[in-house]
């Protein structure tokens, strides 16, 4: 560029070069005098040194000779089979310029810092995480509850619906806003009309408190405990069904404070032994001897159902055995002879001569 400028102006190349060097020196000295322009002076000096290497230490004659030599030098032929050698990136280095320590960081290409494979993995992870969260929230669905009387078919009662809400409340991945939305979406009139006046920012406990006061049991813990103690096995009711009925009443009693939760297994086993009429099942499982270490509801119901299955299969085998056995050969009983009455059973009266 300087040689072209010298040709156009008609001046020698050395004069033009000296003039440009003087301008650079003046700009460099002005930048050093200002306190806030220290970084700009470093950039200018680096750009000047990069554009014209060796300006400050070489004479104009030497620079002209080097420039002519570089122009006459022919470029080396490129071998298409050889791949370009990537520059070696050095770690952070520190250099001192005019008493100022400058730290230079390595510059990495974009394809090394953030390659397409890493980008694809990040995007796939985000998509999978969002899909899993949406699927998890979609599975948490409450059954519809209307509170009508009589209760429609295929609709849970309030206690069953309340138990499913407890599972929703125990999930830490769902926010209170989503919990309220699930509860409100599961309500049908007239239950939906009961909480219609509640504003959406309210917590789920506010909705449940109102529904509990309208559709929940009004019996206190003592009354429910008395009901639990008076529950007996009905006629033709299976022992496992009776145990399940006891568990439902016991859960309501615990929720109302009639029984402490730590004593639920012991109370359930004791009442089952009192109210169950199948003494053979109680004796075979030795339930009365297990009151010191009572089993849980799940363990107890498995024991009872297993024993019921054994008795049912034994009765089935007994019926099948007697049904297929040959009937004994029976002979017809001899008929009893009827008394024969003679026509001449009575003697004729004597005739008088």
Secondary structure by P-SEA (a helix, b strand, c coil): caaaaaaaacccaaaaaaaaaaaaaaaaaaaaacccaaaaaaaaaaaaaaaccccccccaaaaaaaaaaaaacccccccccccccccccccbbbbbcccbbbbbbbbbcccccccaaaaaaaaaaaaaaaaaaaaaaaaccccccccccccccccccaaaaaaaaaaaaacccccaaaaaaaaaaaccaaaaaaaccccccccaaaaaaaaaaaccccccaaaaaaaaaaccccccccaaaaaaaaaaaaaaaaaaccccccaaaaaaaaaaaacccaaaaaaaacccccccccccaaaaaaaaaaaaaaaaaaaaaaaaaaaaccccccccccccccbbbbccccccccccc
